[in-house]
């Protein structure tokens, strides 16, 4: 009897234990099911290209694989994609919308090439219009130092080129002729009185001869001509006026039988081997121009013309009407290709502070925005909107949007941009 009671007690204990286990397992299922139902996908990603996101399930447009859901982690960590958690980019900086991933094979197919954002010294170009002017230090005026009358004219037209020492005209001067005769008389008197017992006579005659020579020299009769007059005993009737410098005759006031005086400007001779360029600089650019700044001179009428000069003078006041500052540039004039009063283009190349630059082909300009694709590694290319500055020898300055040393795409930009736009369009469907 006692044995039967013991057996019954064991059965009751076993039944209670099994019932407790069953109650525990069934009690936990609704809570787990509810928790699973509350965990909804945040978005779907391409398992081959995690940068591609979609707000609904479907097929990846590039590889044809089923999109994988991404859930929010219970502890608030970054969402993961189940079995594709190895693609989690928590260690990387966030990529901008439109980032596209391209396989190495496809990069080679579309000829993707890379460059680096560099820091380079720049140069600012200021353009101005200039006017050719005569170098005022190379203008020469021809005068006679004696009164007289023009006998013969050699430089007989405006524009004639003369060299130093070329005869310009001859002048008959009664005063110069009389002085030569006085010189000859003084020499004759000295020879006749050289045996005079008066000690003062030879000295006086020598003084008279020297005074006559000095007067003729002041009238620009050369020492050779004076010696010729003494040697021959015949005065020079017509005095020849020679050119003192090379140049072109721009003004002529000398004609045969014309009476002349020292006050008259008979010729103006201009040396055009070097000329001035007077450039008009706008007020906003005036502060950038300095003495000695280099300038490049070109002309629309002759595309082959390219001359370099330097700023030699800056006027101290602005033009009140045009609000420009006049700057003088000295340039050589080989072949006399620059003529006075001709208009030319002037480019001032001024060094600026170092700035970020990229190859010009790296910038995709759509008119509304300018984009550069940055290599983010593992075949990911991020579109970066940038602000650009001036173009410098095939490169363009970057004012905003990039950092020094970043690796960028320099070839194949258009095709990568097309792929990026396609991906962005799918992600917003």
C-alpha positions in Angstrom: 0.0 0.0 0.0 2.8 2.4 0.9 4.5 1.4 -2.4 1.4 2.4 -4.4 1.3 5.8 -2.7 5.0 6.5 -3.5 4.4 5.6 -7.2 1.5 8.1 -7.3 3.5 10.9 -5.8 6.2 10.4 -8.5 3.7 10.6 -11.3 2.2 13.8 -9.9 5.7 15.4 -9.7 6.6 14.4 -13.3 3.3 15.7 -14.6 3.9 19.1 -12.8 7.4 19.4 -14.3 6.3 18.7 -17.9 3.4 21.1 -17.5 5.7 23.8 -16.4 8.1 23.3 -19.3 5.2 23.4 -21.8 3.7 26.5 -20.2 7.1 28.3 -20.4 7.6 27.5 -24.1 4.1 28.5 -25.1 4.2 31.7 -23.0 7.4 32.9 -24.8 6.1 32.4 -28.3 3.6 35.3 -28.6 6.1 37.8 -27.2 8.8 36.6 -29.7 6.3 36.7 -32.5 5.2 40.2 -31.6 8.8 41.3 -31.4 9.5 39.8 -34.8 6.4 41.5 -36.3 7.5 44.9 -34.9 11.0 44.6 -36.5 10.2 46.0 -40.0 12.8 46.6 -42.8 14.2 50.2 -43.1 15.1 49.8 -46.7 16.5 47.3 -49.2 20.0 47.1 -50.6 21.8 45.5 -53.5 23.8 42.6 -52.0 26.6 43.1 -54.6 26.6 46.9 -54.4 25.5 48.0 -50.9 25.7 51.7 -51.9 22.4 51.1 -53.9 19.3 51.6 -51.7 15.6 51.2 -52.4 12.5 51.9 -50.2 10.8 48.7 -51.5 11.8 45.2 -52.3 12.6 44.2 -55.9 15.4 43.3 -58.2 18.8 45.1 -58.4 19.0 47.0 -61.7 22.7 46.2 -62.4 23.2 42.6 -61.4 19.6 41.2 -61.3 19.9 39.9 -57.7 17.1 40.1 -55.2 17.3 43.1 -52.9 18.1 42.3 -49.3 16.1 44.0 -46.4 18.0 46.0 -43.8 16.6 46.2 -40.2 17.3 48.5 -37.4 19.3 46.9 -34.6 17.7 46.6 -31.2 20.6 48.4 -29.5 20.5 51.3 -31.9 23.5 50.3 -33.9 23.8 50.9 -37.7 21.4 48.7 -39.6 22.7 45.5 -41.2 21.5 43.2 -44.0 21.4 39.8 -42.3 23.8 37.4 -44.1 25.4 40.5 -45.9 26.5 42.1 -42.7 30.1 42.0 -44.1 29.1 45.0 -46.3 28.5 47.2 -43.2 30.2 50.6 -43.8 30.2 51.8 -40.2 34.0 52.4 -40.3 33.7 54.6 -43.5 32.6 58.2 -43.8 29.1 58.5 -45.1 28.8 58.7 -48.9 26.7 61.2 -50.7 23.6 60.3 -52.6 24.4 59.2 -56.1 27.6 57.3 -55.1 28.1 54.5 -57.6 30.1 51.3 -57.5 31.9 50.2 -60.7 33.8 46.9 -61.0 37.5 47.1 -62.1 36.5 45.4 -65.4 33.9 48.0 -66.2 36.3 50.8 -65.2 38.8 49.5 -67.7 36.1 49.3 -70.3 35.1 52.9 -70.0 38.7 54.0 -69.6 38.5 55.4 -66.1 41.7 57.4 -65.1 42.6 59.0 -61.9 44.3 62.2 -60.6 45.0 63.9 -57.3 43.8 67.2 -55.9 47.0 69.3 -55.7 48.0 72.6 -54.2 49.7 74.8 -56.8 50.7 78.4 -57.2 48.2 80.2 -59.4 48.3 83.2 -61.6 45.7 85.8 -62.1 45.2 87.3 -65.6 44.0 90.9 -66.0 43.0 91.9 -69.5 43.0 95.4 -70.8 43.0 97.4 -74.1 46.2 99.3 -74.9 47.2 101.9 -77.4 50.6 102.1 -79.1 52.5 105.3 -78.4 55.9 106.7 -79.3 58.6 106.3 -76.6 59.0 109.9 -75.7 62.6 109.4 -74.7 63.3 108.4 -78.4 62.0 111.6 -80.0 64.6 113.9 -81.5 64.2 117.4 -82.8 66.5 118.8 -85.5 67.5 122.5 -85.2 70.1 124.7 -86.8 72.3 126.8 -84.6 72.8 129.6 -87.2 70.6 131.9 -89.1 70.6 131.3 -92.8 68.8 130.0 -95.8 68.1 126.4 -96.9 69.9 125.6 -100.1 69.3 121.9 -100.6 67.0 119.4 -98.9 67.9 115.7 -98.7 65.3 114.4 -96.2 62.4 115.6 -98.4 59.4 113.7 -97.1 57.6 112.7 -93.9 58.1 109.1 -93.0 61.6 108.8 -94.4 64.0 106.7 -92.4 67.4 108.3 -91.7 70.5 107.0 -90.0 72.8 108.8 -87.7 75.2 110.8 -89.9 72.9 111.0 -92.9 72.7 114.6 -94.5 69.4 116.3 -94.0 69.9 119.7 -95.7 72.4 122.4 -96.5 72.2 126.0 -95.2 73.8 129.1 -96.5 74.7 131.2 -93.5 76.3 134.7 -94.1 77.3 134.8 -90.4 79.1 131.5 -90.6 80.8 132.5 -93.8 82.0 135.7 -92.2 83.4 133.8 -89.2 85.4 131.5 -91.5 86.8 134.5 -93.3 87.8 136.0 -90.0 89.6 132.8 -89.1 91.5 132.8 -92.4 92.5 136.5 -91.9 93.7 135.8 -88.4 95.8 133.0 -89.5 97.3 135.1 -92.4 98.0 138.0 -90.0 99.7 135.6 -87.5 102.0 134.3 -90.3 102.9 137.9 -91.4 103.6 139.2 -87.9 105.3 136.2 -86.5 108.6 138.1 -86.6 107.2 141.2 -84.9 109.3 142.7 -82.2 106.1 143.2 -80.1 105.7 140.3 -77.8 101.9 140.8 -77.5 101.1 140.5 -81.2 101.6 136.7 -81.6 99.5 136.1 -78.5 96.7 138.3 -79.7 96.6 136.7 -83.1 96.5 133.2 -81.5 93.7 134.3 -79.3 91.7 135.6 -82.3 92.2 132.3 -84.2 91.1 130.3 -81.2 87.9 132.4 -80.7 87.0 132.0 -84.4 87.4 128.2 -84.1 85.2 128.0 -81.0 82.5 130.0 -82.7 82.4 127.7 -85.7 82.4 124.7 -83.4 79.4 126.1 -81.5 77.6 126.3 -84.9 78.3 122.5 -85.3 81.0 122.8 -87.9 83.2 119.8 -87.2 86.9 119.9 -86.3 87.6 118.2 -89.6 85.7 120.8 -91.6 87.5 123.6 -89.7 90.9 122.1 -90.5 89.8 121.8 -94.1 89.0 125.5 -94.2 92.4 126.3 -92.8 94.2 123.9 -95.1 92.5 125.0 -98.3 92.2 128.7 -97.4 88.6 128.5 -98.7 85.5 128.9 -96.5 82.7 126.4 -96.7 79.8 128.3 -98.3 77.0 125.8 -97.6 76.8 124.3 -94.1 75.4 120.7 -94.0 73.1 119.6 -91.2 73.4 115.9 -90.3 71.1 113.5 -88.5 72.2 112.8 -84.9 70.1 109.6 -84.4 68.4 106.8 -86.3 64.7 107.1 -86.8 61.7 108.0 -88.9 60.9 111.6 -89.8 57.5 112.3 -88.4 57.5 116.1 -88.9 59.2 118.2 -91.6 59.4 122.0 -91.7 62.4 122.3 -94.0 62.0 123.4 -97.7 64.4 124.9 -100.3 65.1 128.7 -100.1 63.4 128.9 -96.7 64.9 131.2 -94.2 65.7 129.4 -90.9 66.6 130.4 -87.4 67.8 128.4 -84.3 64.3 128.6 -82.9 62.7 126.6 -85.7 62.0 122.8 -85.4 63.1 121.6 -88.9 62.6 117.9 -88.4 61.2 115.5 -85.8 62.9 112.1 -85.9 61.4 109.2 -83.9 63.1 105.9 -83.1 60.4 103.2 -83.2 62.6 100.2 -82.2 61.0 100.4 -78.8 57.5 101.8 -78.1 55.1 102.4 -75.3 51.8 100.7 -74.7 49.3 102.9 -72.8 46.8 100.4 -71.2 43.6 101.4 -69.5 43.0 99.4 -66.3 39.6 99.3 -64.7 39.3 100.6 -61.1 38.6 97.2 -59.7 41.9 95.8 -61.0 44.1 98.8 -60.5 45.3 97.7 -57.1 46.8 94.5 -58.6 49.1 96.2 -61.0 52.7 96.9 -59.8 55.8 98.5 -61.3 57.8 95.9 -63.2 54.8 93.6 -63.7 55.1 91.5 -66.9 52.6 92.0 -69.7 51.8 90.1 -72.9 50.9 92.2 -76.0 48.8 90.7 -78.8 46.9 92.2 -81.6 43.7 91.2 -83.4 45.1 92.2 -86.8 48.0 89.8 -86.5 47.5 86.6 -84.5 51.2 85.8 -84.8 52.1 88.9 -82.9 53.1 88.2 -79.3 55.4 90.6 -77.5 56.4 90.8 -73.8 57.0 94.0 -71.9 57.1 95.3 -68.4 55.2 98.1 -66.6 57.4 101.1 -66.4 55.1 103.8 -65.1 51.7 104.0 -63.4 49.9 107.4 -63.6 49.0 108.8 -60.2 45.4 109.7 -61.1 42.3 108.1 -62.6 40.7 109.1 -65.8 37.6 111.0 -64.5 35.3 109.9 -67.4 36.3 106.3 -68.1 37.2 105.5 -64.5 40.4 103.8 -65.6 44.0 104.0 -64.6 46.6 104.5 -67.4 49.6 102.2 -67.2 52.6 102.4 -69.4 54.4 99.3 -70.7 57.7 99.4 -72.6 58.0 96.7 -75.3 60.5 96.0 -78.1 59.2 96.5 -81.6 61.0 94.1 -84.0 60.1 94.6 -87.6 58.2 97.7 -86.6 55.0 95.7 -86.4 53.5 98.0 -83.8 52.6 101.4 -85.2 51.7 104.5 -83.2 48.0 104.9 -82.3 47.3 101.2 -83.0 45.1 99.3 -80.5 46.4 96.1 -78.9 45.3 93.6 -76.2 47.3 93.5 -73.0 47.3 90.6 -70.6 48.9 91.0 -67.1 49.9 87.7 -65.6 50.1 88.2 -61.8 51.1 85.5 -59.3 48.6 84.6 -56.7 48.6 82.5 -53.5 48.7 78.7 -53.7 45.3 77.1 -54.4 43.8 73.7 -55.0 43.7 72.6 -58.6 42.5 69.6 -60.6 42.7 68.7 -64.3 40.0 70.6 -66.2 38.6 67.3 -67.6 37.8 66.1 -64.0 35.1 68.8 -63.7 31.7 68.0 -65.2 29.9 71.2 -65.8 26.2 70.9 -66.6 25.5 74.6 -66.5 23.6 74.3 -63.2 26.2 72.6 -61.1 29.9 71.4 -61.4 30.7 67.9 -60.2 33.9 66.0 -59.5 33.8 62.2 -58.8 35.9 61.2 -55.8 37.3 57.7 -55.5 36.1 56.3 -52.1 37.8 52.9 -52.6 36.5 49.5 -53.5 35.1 50.8 -56.7 32.9 53.5 -55.1 32.7 56.9 -56.8 31.1 59.7 -54.9 29.8 62.8 -56.8 31.1 66.0 -55.2 29.6 69.4 -56.1 32.4 72.0 -56.3 33.0 75.7 -56.9 35.6 76.5 -59.4 37.9 79.5 -60.1 40.1 80.4 -63.0 41.6 78.0 -65.5 45.4 77.6 -65.3 47.2 75.8 -68.1 44.8 72.9 -68.5 43.8 72.8 -64.8 41.1 74.6 -62.9 41.2 76.1 -59.4 38.8 74.5 -56.8 37.4 77.0 -54.3 35.1 74.7 -52.4 34.2 71.0 -52.3 37.5 69.1 -52.3 40.6 68.6 -50.1 44.2 68.3 -51.0 45.3 64.8 -51.7 41.9 63.3 -52.6 41.9 60.9 -55.5 39.5 61.9 -58.3 38.4 60.7 -61.7 40.0 62.5 -64.6 38.7 60.4 -67.5 35.4 58.6 -68.0 33.6 61.2 -65.9 30.6 61.5 -68.2 29.9 57.8 -68.2 30.2 57.6 -64.4 27.9 60.5 -64.1 25.3 58.7 -66.3 25.6 55.6 -64.1 25.2 57.7 -61.0 22.1 59.5 -62.3 20.6 56.1 -63.3 21.2 54.7 -59.8 19.8 57.8 -58.2 16.7 57.6 -60.4 16.0 54.0 -59.3 16.5 54.8 -55.7 13.7 57.4 -55.8 11.2 55.2 -57.7 
